Amino acid sequence: IMKDNSIKLQRLIEDLLDYQRALHAAASLVPRNLALDALVREVAGSHELAAQAKGQRLELELECVNVDADPEKLRSVVDNLIGNAVKFTPAGGRVSVLARSAGDEALIDVIDSGPGVPAEERDSIFDSFFRGRAKASARVEGSGLGLAIARELVEAHGGRISVLGEPGGAHFRVALPRRAVAA
């Protein structure tokens, strides 16, 4: 019991340190022009085995679109969204990741067939330490910092992150300016 609790405490401390690093990192972006579709494909590939282990379909629909962004920070955002989708989607479900251009913005959508985000939690889901009622399909615990970190990094790029209210799963959208803006 002590060993399990010490591991949980260590993870929480590491999450807090990651959050502090993310806040600092958000203030020190190093944007460069990058192919958004390639970055999303690479991140999605790192989740392919976890999705396959649960019998999930990981579908990509990626347009060629370039964006001025810090590649490591943006990779962290996409990794969090896809990781959550795989975690919360039940076995045999589907996770779709889309990247496209919409005027002066680049959009990334991560849509899953999991339990979704209840309407009453949508305003709080990006707050630090918030953990919703929905349970992961496997026993996986988190600190409630992943989406808060993602929000900080997206906003540092001059973008916005939101959860869309659609039935039948969760739908997260990241909208980024295609050209760098002052942080």
N, C-alpha and C positions, 0 to 999 in steps of 0.2 A: 504494500500500500504506500509506504514511504517512497519507494523507488518510483512508482507511477505518479505520485503527486509531485515529486521533485522534477520529473520529466515535464509534467504539465506546467509547472512554475517556470522552468527553463524556457519552454516555448513561449509563454506569455511575456517573459522578459525580452526574448529575442524579437517578438512582435512589436513590443513597445520601442525597442531600439530601431527596428525597421521603420516604424512610424516617424520617429524623430528624424531619421536619415531622410525619409521621403519629404518631410516638411522642409528640411534644409536643401535637398536636391531640387525641389520645386522652385526654389529661389535661384538656382544656379543651372538653368537649362543650357545645353549646348546644342541648339537646333542645327540640323543640316537637311538638305533635300534628300528624301529617301522614297523608295517604292513601297507604298503602304501594303500593296497586295503581297509582296515578297515577305515583309515582316510578319504579316498575319499568317501566311502559309507556314513560315518557320515556327512560329509559336504554336499554331494548331498541331503541327507535326509532333511537338513534344508532348501533346496530350493524347495522341493516337492510341498508344498502348493502353492507357487507363480506360479510354472509351471502348476499345475492343474487349477488354477484360470484363466490361459490364454489358457487352452485346449492344452497345450504342452505335448509331450511325453519326459520324462527324462529317457534316457536309459543308463544303466551302463554295461560295459564290463570290468571286473576287474580280473586280474590274481593275485594269491598270490605272492607278492614280498615284500621283506623287504629292508629298506633303512635306512642309518644313517642320521637323520635330526632332526632339532628342530621342535617338533610337532606343537607348536603354530604358528611359523612363516610359516611353510609349509601349515598349515590349512588356514592361511590368504591368501596365494597365490591361493590355490584351490577355496576358497570361492569367491575371486574376479573374477576368470575366469568363474566359473559356474554362479555367479550372473550376470555378463555381458551377458553371453549367454542367460539366461532367459530374461533379460531386453530387449535385442535387437532382439530376435526372435519373429516374429509375432504370433498371436493367431493361434493355430492349428499346430504349427511348432514342430520341434524336436531338442533336445539337447542330444548329446551323449558324455559320459565321459568314457575314456579308461585308464587303468593303466596296464603296462606290463614291463617286463624285456627285455633289449636288450644289451646283453653282460655285461659290467661293469656298465651299466647305467639303471636307472629306468625312464620310460617315462610316462607322463600324457598328454593325448590329450583331449581337449574340443572342440567339433565340433558342430556347430549349423546351422540351416537353415534360419538364418537371412540375412540381407543385405550384410554381409561380410565386409572385409576391402579393400578399393580401393588400387591398386598397388602403387599409389603415396604417400599413407599414411603409408605404412608398415615400412619404416625406422624411422618414427617419433612417432609411436603409443606408444612406451614405454618411451617417453620423458615426463618430468614433465609438467603439465598443458596442454598437448596436448589433444584436443577434435576433433575427426574426424567429417566428414560431415554426416555420417550415423546417422539417428535419431532412437531413441528407439521407439518401437511400442506403448508405452504409453509415456506421457509427463513426462520424468524423466531427471533431470539435474544432472550433476556431475562436479567435479572440475578438472578432467583430471589427477588425482594423483594415481588412483588405479593400473594401469598397471606399472607406474613408481615404486611404492612401491613393486609390485610383482617382477619386474626385480631386484631391489636391494636385495630382500630376496633370490631369486633364485641364483643370482651371489655370494652372501655370502656363499651359500652352495657349491660353486664350479660348479654350473650348468649353464644352459642357457635357456632362454625363447624366443620363436619365434612365429611369425604368418606365417603360410604356405599359399602359393598362390594357393588356390583351388577355382574353381567357385562354386557358390551356397551356400554361407554361410561363416562363419569365422571358422578357424581351428588354435587353439593355441596349442603349444607343449612346455612342460617343460621337460628338460632332466637333471637328477640329477645323480651324482656318487652314486653308491650303498653303497660305504664305505666312511666314513667321510674324508674330506680333510681339510687342514688348510685354514681358512678363509682369 
